[in-house]
Structure formats: structure tokens, C-alpha cells
């Protein structure tokens, strides 16, 4: 049969491999198409079997195909078993196909894996069948592995790459899909695969792929289609822009642009825009210089290489600005090219817009870093950005009539002759007034509130009102505080000059253009040499005749022109025809101010404010560091003072506690002493109750009761009132001690609050302690009952003898006199001190308990004050730690603050260079 197979390689234009794949091999063996394949092959089998040396391999293989196609898979397997020779491997693969159809997937898998062949087609078919099997079994990991093997082995095999792509996309296995598309792009050079890859990138599924992976793809695409190369590059730029791989991407694209040979005629507008935006973004203050140094110089060089038109000017200015701040980081040849390009530049636009973006990014960065550039600066920047109005700065000596001039235009008493703030007046839909300081922007509801606000130096009063005149003349008035001949131009006034488009100096017709006014104007001209200055000769109504007025106007003109040859003078009076005068003023303003190129100058002014802002932020950094140092030192001193105050208060508490306790103890000792002295006297005095007629058999009982009654009466009638009064005196004395303590604490609080500049510490004693003591004194002295004491009922020898004698002899009359004398003598001579001590102890028990609580009660008076001091000590210690951490952070990482400002400086210089180009262009146009 081998010769037969060799002769049947191509039949009907179909290759042998295609016949075997489609199980159509049997068709090559049947000549009679009218016979059923099974019949024809059966007959052939019988004929071949009868031969002496028969070879039934091909017939059996063909019969297996027919059975398979008729779904008799078991018969097909039987026929394909034991096939040898060239068809053996195909037969094994077909057996696996049959088991696959029988859904015996495990058996089919084992057989597929057992097919050992060197034929590329068969091997690929086996891999694809295994792939299908794994798909059916949802064993996607194995399916992915097998289809990748098929692609790697024979990527040109029909549909194998498309099958793989569809599978990867269905499984959202984007990493594999990207690898397939990239490899096929490079291998086939097919635009279809490049476009597929670009689609993946645009979908955002390529962000986890390393940027360097696309280098070969981009090189290949550049050589094929430069338009598609640019689009692919832009897609990748978008893909990595907001990822951690952004810097790596910039390195990759820079290296690629370095290596490819660019043609002079190539147009790279889209890519150039991305270079521009990338450079601008890197300088937004979110990156340190050490991060940018390896990237930016090559970024600028390549940007300049591919940029054209206006973008090339931005690129050139960026190159020069970066190299100016970081010398020798950009190639000298590139710097020369940039300088040459700017020198030959014919035009430039968008300066104002770029300046706005820069100042806004600086403000945003500052606020995100807990810095504030101030409301005043923001207000001024907004005023410069608003080109709908001409900003006219009104300057003049105090009393020259600026107020009446503004009122004649605005129709409202907005300004005042004596004010220290800047007052801005412009047209709007309604009356709105705001008070603006560096830290606040507050609405002013009534005009009456302006009097106090206008006197606050450095404040801005922003007024919007309905004014046809201001609207028609597109005018905003900026009224500065009047100069009195002693004031120098300060930093606020310099900012006002930057805010304005022109200066109108108001002169008093009675004494125009004094020496101090001349000196002031010369200083203003030196500070703002390009700012047009003209004059309003005010109060012309004070001149007594028209001839004198004309002469005064001419003389003023002569004085002014000696120093300001381009200046014009407008004569003004509040008594002139208002309507005609305002019309003339409008013509004057338009001719002498608004025909100038003031709008073009706004971009330069905005950049000047930007430079001032950067200087301010740098100063703020140093000021913050000094502030931290001062705060740490001040808080450390305050901590010492607070701890010292705590120690002083502790000493005061100890002193007052000892005084009050000692005073109470002395009071108690006096009572105890009186009880110890008077009780024995009372008991001895009971002898007077005896007589010879007393019943001496019961007299000891009667005397014992009498003694107890006398003790109770003595305590209730004398000791208790006396003790109550003494306690009230003691409480009054204690109150004085507490009041002295409170005075001391008040002085201490005032001292601390003066240091803190706020009511932060209020040390107040708790005088409720005295109320508690008063209640306790009332309770302890209101009513007390001393239990009867066995005074004469004790078993002492003397008492036993007396009681025994009384019972024995007391009934005998002749012995009564004897018993009387013996009892009387006993009572008068008895010490009774032990009884007095016992009574005293009983009486003073609750007063002793009260004494034990005194120290605790006294501490309650001071407890809140100690808590306040301790709280402030802890707060001070916390502030010290926070400031130390902030200072350490500033000193350890100065670049976190310094670098963004440096990068903003780079961008500022870029725009300043571009502004010079624009000014040069305008100068040429005006020269023409």
C-alpha cells in the first residue's frame, strides 16, 4: 500500500493532509462512485485478503473513516486499531476523535497525548483537538497552554492564531492576547495585528504589561507605517500616564525616538502634544527633582526633535528654561537649536492661558501642602485674568478729591478721603461688597459698615454695583489710600501697580504737582516703567476765573511734561456739566489708555504675580521653619512655667491644708479641754444634792442619773452652741484662706493668658466645699445625745464599799449622818477624769471623723485647677512633639518642598521666554 499512498498525494487539488484531516482518505480508494463506500471498501478488503501477501492497512483505515462519518464510532475504533506504517499516527489520532465523540474525554485525552509524530500538520491537529477537548471540559488553563503551544509550533497553520485570539478574548486573558498580537504583528508585519494590539491598549488592558515589551512592536511599526506608529505611541502614552509605569514608559519612548531615524518632513503633531503635556505634568509639583533628572532632559530633546510650529517654540523655551535652572543637563547642541528656533520665531499665542494654568497649579499645590497664597493674591490674579475691564489705578495725595471723583462716576459713596484700604469698583448686576484679607473673604451687607473696614490697612474692599458708565467704558477703578508726603510705596502698592493697566494721578488744582507728588510718581515710574501714567486735575471749580483755570492747566501740563513727556492732563470739577464731562472723560480714557496693548500686557503681569508667589512660598518655607523653632522654644518655656505653676499650686494647697486643718484641730482641742475640765466639776458638784435624809441604799443610782443629766445639759446648753459658733468662725477663716488661694490662681491665670494671648487658662477653686462644711457643721451641732455613762455603778473598790455600806447601814437613822459624810467626801474628792475623757471621746467622735475628711475636701477645692494645668501641660507637650516632627520632616526632606517650587520656577522661566518672543513679535508689528 505504500506506493498507493505516495501516488495519492494530490487528488482533485486536495492534499493528503487535508484528506486525512477531514477523514476523506477513503475517497481516494473508490473508483466506482455509484457504490456505497462501505460496499466498495468491503469488496476491496475481500480481494486484498485473498492475495498471498496482502496489505489491508489502507483499506481498514478507510473503512474506519466511513464508520466514523456514519457515527459508528465503535466500529471505527475497531478498524483503526493495529494500523501500522504511515497511517498509524493518524489512526491513533482518529481513535481519540472517536472517543471524543463518545464523550469519553479522559480516554481521548490519553490517546491524543500518546500520538507521537514528526508531521507538523498532524501534531497541530492533535493540539487543536486537545484544545477543543479542554474547552468542552472547561479546563481553561490547559486549553490556554495547548493553544499557545500550537501557535508557537506552527503559527501559519490555518486559523490557529484566530482561534487563540478568540479564546483569549473570551477568557479575558489579556496578557496572553497582548503577547499573541504583539508577536504576530512583528512576525507577519500585518496591519490587522497592529490594529488589534492598539485596540487592546486603548481598552486599558495593557497597563500591567511592562512598557519595554512594546519597543520591538513600535520599531517594526515605524518602519512600516509612521502614521500608525504615532497613533500606537499615543495609545501607549495614554495607557501608562496614570500608572506606576509612567516613568518607565517615558524612558522607553525617549530611547526609541533616539534610535529611530526621523525624516525632516515627518509631522508628529499628536505625539508632540503628548510630549508637551507630559513635560507640563511632571512640573506640577508632585515629583522630586531626583525623580525627574533621568527623564526630563531626554524628554525635552526628543520633544524639540519632533515638534513643529507653535509647539516647537514651547519645546525650545522649555529646553532653555530647564537648562537654565539645571545647567549642562541638556545637550549643548540641543540648547543651540532651541536658542536659534526662538530667535527666528515669527509668532506665538496662548500666553495668558498658559500663565493661568501655571498660577492655578501653584495655588493648588500650595493649598495641598497646607500653605495659603492668600485671598488677596487670588483676588488680584482673578482681576488680571478678567480682560473684560480696563483696571485704572487712582493715585494721589490725601485730600486731592479722589473720593468725589469716584462718586461722580459710580453714583455711590463707596470711597472715602481718609482710607487705608484698596477699594475696587466695577459694574455688575447688583450691589455686592466684599471685605478681602489674606485669611478671609467676608460679605459686607450695608454701606454703613464700610467706614470701619476702609480704615484697615492692607484690606481690599471689592465693590460691584450697577453703573452704566463703568460698563460702557469697560472700566474698573482701583482707589489706593491717599499719600500724605511721608508714606513710602510699600509691597501692597507694588501689587496694586501689577494689578492695574494704567495710573491716573489725581492732582489738586490749588497746588498741582508738588515736589512730594513728583517724587512719588518717579518712584512709581521706576517700579512700573511700562505703565501709562496720566493726570486728573481736580477741583477746578476752586479756581476763581476761567483765565486762571486755563493758565493753571497749561502750567500743570508744563510741570508734568518735564518728567512725563507722554502724559496727558484732564481738567475736572464736580461743578462742571456732569454728562458732558463724563463723556469727555470717556474719550480721554479711551484715547490715552485703552488704545494701548494693555491686554497683551496682562500675560506678563500674571507671570510677575507668579514670580512673587514663588518668592512668597520660598519665604513661607523659611518662615514655617522659624515658626516651628520658635513654637518649640516657646512651648518648652510654657511647659516649664506650667509645671512651675503646678508646683506652686501644690505648695499653696499644702500650706492652706495645714492652716485649715490646724485651725480645726485647735478648735476641737479647746472643746476637749473644756469637757475635760468642766465635767469633773459638774460631777463633784453633785455632792450638793445629798442630805442626811437621802436613801443611801439607792443614792448611787440617783446620783448616777443626776450626773448623766447634768453632763447632757452641759453639752446641749453650752458646749453645742459654743462649738457651733466656733465652727462658723472656722469656716469663715477657711473661706478667707480659699479666697487668698483664688486670688493667687486668678493672678496665675491672667499671667498665662497674657502669654497665650487668649483666655485659655481659668483656674477656679471649688467653693462648694464651704457649703458642704456648713451643712456638716449644722448636722453635727444641731442635736446630739450622749448615752448614759456608769459613773457610780462601776465596780471600783471605793464604790463597792460605799454601795455595800449604804445597803447595810443606810436604813439605820443613827448611821445616816455617817453615810452622808462618807458619800459627800467621796464625791468631793473623786477625780472623775476618766469619766470626762470617756464623755469627751464619745462627743468628739463625729468631729474627729470630719477632721479626717478635711484634707480630701481641701484637695477638691484645687482639683479642677490642677486638672486644667495638667491638660495644658499635656497639650503643650503634644504641640512640642508635633512641631519637632514637622521641623524634622522639613529638615530631613527639604526637597519635598524645595523641588516643586524649583520646577514651578522652570515652568515660569519657560513662559517668560515665550512672553519675550511674543513681545518681540508685537514690537516688530508696531515698527511696521
C-alpha angles and dihedrals in degrees: 000000000000093000087050092055092048091052092051099058093117123024121166090352093298119122123233090246090056091050092050093046092052092040090241097127090111090066090068091061101049119083099171107068092186092068122082109252092239092053094045094048091045092055090047090050092054092048093048093045091058092058118104091235104027126181111198097169099103093042094049089047090051092047089053090055092052093048090048092051089051090050094247091133097165092054089046091052090049092052094046095050117102093016110156136186126031093344096050096093092045091049090053091050090049091051088055088050089054093051088047089056090047086055090240089138099167093053091045091050093052092049093047090052089049094058106111113190142142093206107112094210095050093045091051092048091052090051091049091049091050088049090054091047092052090048090054090049091044090235090146098168091059091042089055092048093050096046090049089052090051092050092047092047100046114359092170093060108120113278095344094123092043090051090050093048093049091049094049092048093048090050091043087233091154096167090060092042091052092049090049093048093045094048093045091047091056095039100045099028083218117158088211091067093043088053092048090052091049089051090055090050092049090051089059096240094120098066094103092054115097111251092231089064090074096052094094091044092053093046090051093047093048090058091049107037122000094190091056089043090060093047092048091049092050090049091052091047090055089045095058101030097099099031135091088253094064096103091046089052091052089053091049096050092044091052091047094050088048092055104042120081108242120206120226092234096053116117116212103172097144095045091046090055090054090051089051094048092044092053092047091048094050089056095052092104098257097105134060123236092245088059093049100042095080092047114032102062093056090041090057094044092052093043090055089047095056101029123104136184117355092352089061088060091053089048093049093048090048092051093051094044094050092047090048093057094035104032122209094010092111123059113267091230091054090050090052091050090050093050091048092049094052092046091056096040113132100192147358136187142182097054094138093048092049091048091051092052091049097049091044092052090049092050091047092049092048094051092047088055094052093259126123124205088200135252092260093060091047089050092051092048090052089051092053093047091053103083094172090093135046109233108224115191114210113208131172148125119289111277097022093121105257089141096058090044092055092045091052089056102036098034092221133094092244101137131049132206093236108046134131100199133081111254118204119194125186140152122270145150095270143005110281126164127186131184108216126195131159091267104031146035110200130179116236110213101189134038088226089069091063096078094073095036094052090058093058109102115229094019122125120217107203111198127185116183141157107272124157091192095055091043096048092047093041088231135156118189121214110194114198125200112273118260118234099195094262102066119094124212106271133197092268091056090049088056089050089055090053089050094053132079094202142002126234110192113205114218128192109236090215092062109008126187101002123191092259090050091050091051091048093050092048089053090049091049090051091051095045108020095169095051112106113237123199134164139240111205099208134191094034087156088073090067107096099217140028092236092055090046092054091047091047091052092050093047091049090050090052092050093048096046092053087070103017108035094176095049124110129205126220117197112220138181132171088223096058121100098291098208096046093042093053091048090052090047090053090053090048093050094047094047097045103032118014098048088065123092092262094141091056089051092057092078090055090048091050090053089049090055088047091055091049089050093053091048089049092051092050090050089046090056092054090042091052090052091049089045090053091049092048092045092051092048093045094047091047089054090047090050089055090047093047092049089047089051089051090052091047091050090048090053090047092050091049092049095047092043091053092046095048095042093046091049091051092046091052089051091051092046091054090054091046090049092051092048090049091051103038102041095063088048091051091049094047090048088061087079087082090069090066125094136169087259094059118121097247092187088067101020094102090059093047092046092048091055092045091052093051091047091052092049092050091048091048092051095044098042102037116008097046097050090042091049091047092054091046091051091051090051089048092051090049090051090048089051089056089051090051092046089053088051091049091051089052091049091047090055090047091050092048091050093052094043090052088055093045093044089224141071093266102136124047112171109195127173120225103246090179085089088075091053089053090050091050091053090047091049091051091048095047096046101035098081134352132168120199111207115239114274124216097241101153097016096072123112099244116143094246093048093047091052093049094046092047092048092047093054092045102042104016093092093053108089095210090056098050094084089053093049091047092055093045093050093044092049090048094051095044093050100038115111098214089185093129089055091050091051092049092050091046093052092049093048095047097045096100091040089055090050088051089051091055091056094050096088091052092046092050091050088055089062091060099031098095092047091052089049091052092049092047091049091052091047090053091045091049091049090049091051090049091052093046093048092045090051091048092048092047090049091051092049096042095045107029090150091066087070103023099048098057091050090048090052091048086052089054091052092045091054089049091057092043089056091049090048090054089053090051093048090050090052092049091048090054091049092050090047089056 
